[in-house]
């Protein structure tokens, strides 16, 4: 009898339902134990086993704060893992860059970036033994930092955008090539072998199209992606983009939601004019559908195949927030929020499964580990938080998720008078209220800004009287 059962195990994979009939098991063991047996018996490739285990929802529900990484003296705007996943690089409003051993919390190296304003992004270049780092910042500069054998760091400016430079992207697998974009709409190509920057093209609103010389197709748009109801909306902008291994595009809009586009959802190289009848009909159908119109329901049914997946529950109104995929095969979507929490959804279906308290004010950055279910997050606070699936109990969603009051006061921490003038000169953000209440609300915010600036100035003077004369360079010596 024993031999017969053993032979059966060797020839037939174990099905989870069989295990459930033998003894009561938790949901995770219903999947993990049969997969483990099937892997050992050769019925499940080791790589598939690792992917299944890594994508387990149970791990997401057990994410818990491992540690805080503390050294920066300003908001942490960027966090990024190296290719091996053992080192994390961060950049901050203190103009510094730090390399962390995130598992132990130890600082491997810290240095001044060379920027003269907030560091917005810092990334390792591939195949450089983690000695080559590229950065961009609010001063518009794009800089190259080279870590020498003796531990010293040499930095140099490669180019400059007109306005702030927010994002850079490294060409996969290349130790030399990366790209940047800034508020001037310019996309630049960099080659570290020559140190030269090439202006590729300039992005403009749809009505202005793109600036390109027409001699080749390079730089000409091949496709546009936008939710139908946002076409032509000049008040909504994109704060974060991410691409998946499945060639999906994840987009986070300010004052709006997060949308997932597949390749077949593109509007083509010539999207409809926002004022065209087609576009207006689309907007009308959106409005009619929201009121339960039967005709709009049929229109929506016809367009189901081009409707992007929506992820909602978070708030993205006050800062530039990123968005990211999570999981070995991008099974989840993660984002920060104005309420200071991390939101995690299932990519398929958009179900919200996890909400985690991660900042007293706002969470802006969430970075996924390249090989395992680990997250790094940062926001308005000066630290970086590392999240690992080590909790003994699975978390549940809090009640009244969208009713948590938004943190106040963080956005008014002004260090210099020119910062105050810059904020006053910014265009007023659209508020989704009646116009009569809009001006009064904005005026109240502006008054609070001025009063808080005065309070912060007095506080700074008191700190100076205490004899704290730490300079930017002292922080990273």
C-alpha positions, 0 to 999 in steps of 0.5 A: 500500500505504501509503495503504491501511494509513492508511485502515484505521487511520482506520476501525478502532481498533487492538486490543492483540492486533494490537500484540502480534503486531507486536513484543514490548511490556511489559504497560503498552505493550500497553494505553497505546499502542493507547489513545493511537492510538485517542484520536488517531484519535477512537475513544477519548474523551480522558476515557476515555483518562485514566481508563484510564491513571490506573487502570493497575496498572502505576502502582500497582506503580511508586509510590515515595517522592517526599519527606518533609514535615517540620515537625510535632512530634508524630504526624500524625493527618490529611492532606487535599488541596484540590480542585485537588490542589496543597495538602495540609493536615495536623494533628498531636498538636502541636496545629498545622495546616500547609498544604503545597505537596507537590510542592516540600515548601515550607510555605505556612502553619502556625498553631496550631489553637486546640485544647488537644489532638491534632488529629484531622482538618482539611479545606478547605471547597470554593470558599473559595479554600483560606482556610477550614479546619475541624478537630476534635480530642481536646479535643472541640472543632470549630473554624473557621480563617479565613485572612485576606488578610494571612496571619493566621489567626483561629480560633474554636470552633463547638461541642464534643462530650462526649469526643473528636471524631474525624471531620468530613465536608464536604458536597460542593460546599458552602463552608458545610456540614459534619458532625462525629461524636465518641465521644459518638455525636452527629452535628452539622450546621454552617453557617458562615454562621451559625456554628450547630451543630445536633444531628442524632441520636445513634448508639447500639449496635443494642440501644439503637437511635437517639435520635430524636423520632419526629416525622419520619423524619429521623434514623431509620436506613434500613439497617444494614451488618455482616458476619454473623459480627460482628453483636452483637460488642461487642468490635469497632468501626469505625475507618474508613469511605469511600464510592465513586462507585459508592455502595459502603461500605468499612469497616475494623474493629479487630482484624478485616478490611476489608469492601466493601458494596454497596447490596443488602447492607444488613440493613434498618432493623431488623437481627436481634437478636444473640441471635435464632435467625436471628443465632445460626444465621448465626454457627453457619454461619460457624463450620461453614463454617470447618470445611468443613461441607457444609451450611454450604457450601450456606448460604454459596452461597445468601448469596453475593449478600450477602457483602461483599468482604474485604480482608486482610493488614494489622493494625488492632489498636492505633490508629484507622486510616482506609481509602480508595479509590484510583484515578480510579474507585475501582479500588483499596483502601488502608489502613495497618497496625500493621506500619508498611506501606501495603497496596493491594488491587484492589477487584474480587476483593480481590487484594493487589498492593502493600505499601510500608514507610511508617512505623517504627511504624504507618501510620494515614492514607492520602489519595488525590490528587483527580486523579492517582495520588498518595498521602499517608500519615502515622502515628506518626512526625512526618512526611508521606510523598508517594508518586508512580509514578516508580519505574523498576522495578515492585515485587513483593510481599514474602514472608511479609507477615503475619510481620513483627514488630509495632513495639513501644514507640510507644504508650507515649510518654506526655507527661503523668501524666494521659495515663498515668491515662487509658490505665490506666482504658481498658477492656481490649481483647479478646485472642484467646487463652485467658482464663488468658493474657489477664490475664497478658499485659495485666498485662505490658503495663501494667507495661511502660507504667509502666516506659516512662513513667518512662523517658520522664519522665527523658528529658524532664527531661534535655531540659529541663535542656538549655534547650529551652523551645520552646512550642506557639505557638513551633512555628507562629509 
